[in-house]
């Protein structure tokens, strides 16, 4: 404000010379954003001079004047003066706001080459774009003014009603406004969308119940949904973020408002929609029978006892079933039947051939899919939470999380979700009592596909994925979500149970692996795993290894070939003590094969242990001579006690982890860990389901037959998994 003489500037705004006015308003637009400057400017009567320029100027002067007035209104200054001004036309008193609105709409249309069904792109040359930007900004301020908290008590000609006279004179204005959403100028596009948002919010808030739906439908017919959807998926989000997130919030307001409208049979529109649903189902007409006597009155047509139940309603009074989703549920159902009437009739014919308990309730499924979408998009989210979204936009990093362009294609998502329900119902052979189970699968499907879709993913791709999502994948996802749900609800208690079951499974597998060692196994000796023909090489001998019954010694011996019968422990002269063993490890060696052979991997298990320096082993015997205890502690060292060459992956896993667990160490192979996790997982599910033998229904036969143990010794097992 320094260096500017405000009274002199106001005088220059009223100069008779165009150049003087142009320079004055040019300086004004850069300074009027200062609240102190604006207050002095208003006190000097500058607003009247500025309004004269808005009404009469053109070119750059008009662009600067519109920008100045827009910035003044953004400061919430000048509204009282604007309201106090009055102009007369045709003998009637008319508020300045209404006059300005008409003039601005005229101005916008004058600077736009507009024709029905065709919008010629605005020539991006100075000053036309600046004129449109400023004019739309002023209209946004006029329409949005009732929502200003400091002036909420004003009842002047603001809001949508301020523009109604202009729209009545220029009905093509809304079409032009929607066409601006595809403008290459981002600022002009943002102003147009902001004006549309203001008109929508004011219509929803202040118009009568039978008026605002007409205005919203008019905007939708003009293509506003498609235009905003394209903007949400574009790369120009930084310039359009705030008006786009406001449009998304207004879409939720619309959905919530439609949902809150109750379905009433005394409402002519609701009654007409219900009748259209019934007629679209191609109801069977009872044949008319001629009267037996000419004087007999014609009998009234019989009422179909399943008129509504055959469409999927639970009773013959369908109005109460719309209680949860209201008019929104009726709109979705009517939209589906209207656009896919042939498919609707085909499904009804298929269901008519099914038993009653196997019929898919179409109407009920449609209403619940609407409820799933309503919950998924968090339509009940408050305006305060939406305000937090505005703050998050400042970071420029949350665009993909904030914007939900798929919300704009509500009806297409409803159709895709409903078709998915029909597909799952048929694939699973569901019955009426399984309705909630199928609905839960649809809920998970929508959360996975729609919730996991990126901002730029097209609606057609989402529809295709919903249609082709396989049932078994959906079941796996359901089990994972169930585990996560239990984890969230039970938290520490569930982790404690899981740890307990994991410990029990580990002990079970430990016993199984050690029993493999007790059973013994053959291992080849003398194979050269570095050679390419290792598969064809003949071992020089075979080593049989077996753990003793007391689990303290590992007995082994070498033979020229495998024996027909497993050797006894007495026939195995060599042994090593488990007390002297310190660790076991494995070495995986990949062998390159010729192109005609497959790639092969061999595993070698090495047992390390403490072997005293002065220990000697007699030839041909398993006895050892050990030094004194004091010298052992000084001279003992770790060395290789035994090397095994298992020929299969399962044997390698059994012996390596068996030796480790014998030394109270943790298993390291994938096969063993997989078994441990599988057993603990089954145990957890059984524990959660609380399945007990005592809970089984014994029935008339007295329950399952308990097998006899006659003739069995202690060497038996329970065939839990059925062979």
Secondary structure, DSSP 8 states (H G I E B T S, - for coil): -TT--HHHHHHHHT-SSHHHHHHHHHHHHHHTTSHHHHHHHHHTTHHHHHHHHHHH--HHHHHHHHHHHHHHHHTT-SHHHHHH-EEEETTEEEEHHHHHHHHHHHHHHHTS-EETTEE------TTHHHHHHHHHHHHHHHHHGGG-GGGTT--SS-THHHHHHHHHH-TTHHHHHHHGGG-S-HHHHHHHHHHHHHHHHHHHHHS-TTTHHHHHHHHHHTTHHHHHHHHHHSS-HHHHHHHHHHHHHHHHHHHHHHHHS---TTSHHHHHHHHHHHHHT----------SSTTS--------TTTTGGGT-SSS-GGGGGTTTHHHHHHHHHHHHHHSHHHHHHHHHHHHTS-GGG---HHHHHHHHHHHHHHHTTTT--HHHHHHHHHHHTTSS-HHHH--GGGGGHHHHHHHHHHHHHHHHHHHT--GGGHHHHHHHHHHHHHHHTTT--TT--HHHHHHHHHH--HHHHHHHHHHHHHHHHHHHHTHHHHHHHHHHHHHHHHHHHHHHHHHHHH-EEEEES--TTSTTTTT---SEEEEEEE-TTSSEEEEEEESS--SS---GGG--EEEETTTEEEEEEEEEEE---TTS--EEEEEEEEEEEE-TT-EE-TT---EE---HHHHHHH-EEEEEEEE--SSHHHHHHHHHHHHHHTT-----HHHHHHHHHHHHHHHHHHHHT--GGGS--TTTTSS-----TT--S-----TT--
